[in-house]
Amino acid sequence: MKMLYLGDVVGRAGREAVTARLPKLREDWRLDFVVVNGENASHGMGLTGAHAKLFLDAGADVVTLGDHAFDQKDMLQFIETEPRIIRPLNYAKTAPGRGQGVFAARGGRKVLVAQALGRVFMNRAFDDPFSAVDATLRAHPRGGMVQAAIVDIHCEATSEKMGMGHFCDGRASLVVGSHTHVPTADAQILPGGTAFQSDAGMCGDYNSVIGMDRAEPLRRFVTGMGKGRFVPAEGEATLCGTYVETDDRTGAATRVAAVRLGGRLAEAHP
């Protein structure tokens, strides 16, 4: 199976890059399954139902969220009506929606997608992500109940992301980090056949501070005082993500590569 994960979409620039390029990428790369992390797609904070529909219509099979899952209040209702939207497994137990699902890929193959929030350096107390992911992977063995399994680990610390990669090795097809908005250079296949990248990076304008117009973040860094809200940068976006190929029989990854298209960063293709 050929699959693509696109990292955190930030603001209008990120939305337009994904919706413009994803349909052709699906065709050119013969993608069987696509996951998009959309949690910063609406004004840089959260995701609206209308913007989620744009990604699904453009060719995303699943849209994941993160710690800003419900910053846009209409998502509280929308996620209950759209099973292709995934919020973190270890979010509050009373939160709407669900943190994992099994979805159909091209040819009728089945893919598990799950997301968990890390706890190191994060501002809120979430349940243990490792036990949440463990239970999900045990219930959906790759190469058995599903042909592939993707875990989106949404957290701040690279150490925690790498820990999740090794924890899932041999059980997930891909463990990919999100949240920090900077692509890492460690795409690899772990010994048990799990593809891993600490952070896929963002789909947004990199002439920015992690996707936000530079003025307000710099003011806060330099003076310690804020003057306004963060506003997404609106220059040309770089589409960043992780490409993986898997063996349908075992669910193991056979190839992984970082993806960077357009914008300011050096391009990288599968």
Salt bridges, closest charged atoms under 4 A:
ASP8 OD2 - HIS181 NE2 3.46
ASP28 OD2 - LYS24 NZ 2.50
ASP32 OD1 - ARG109 NH2 3.08
GLU39 OE2 - HIS154 NE2 2.87
ASP61 OD2 - ARG26 NH1 2.85
ASP67 OD2 - HIS68 NE2 3.69
ASP67 OD1 - HIS154 NE2 3.02
ASP67 OD1 - HIS179 ND1 3.39
ASP71 OD2 - HIS68 ND1 2.66
GLU82 OE2 - ARG84 NE 2.89
ASP127 OD2 - LYS93 NZ 2.71
ASP128 OD1 - ARG119 NH2 3.84
ASP134 OD2 - ARG138 NE 2.97
ASP134 OD1 - ARG171 NH1 2.58
GLU156 OE1 - HIS179 NE2 2.89
ASP199 OD2 - LYS161 NZ 2.73
GLU216 OE1 - ARG219 NH1 2.20
GLU216 OE2 - ARG220 NE 2.84
GLU245 OE2 - ARG255 NH1 3.40
ASP248 OD2 - ARG109 NH1 2.90
GLU267 OE1 - HIS269 NE2 2.89
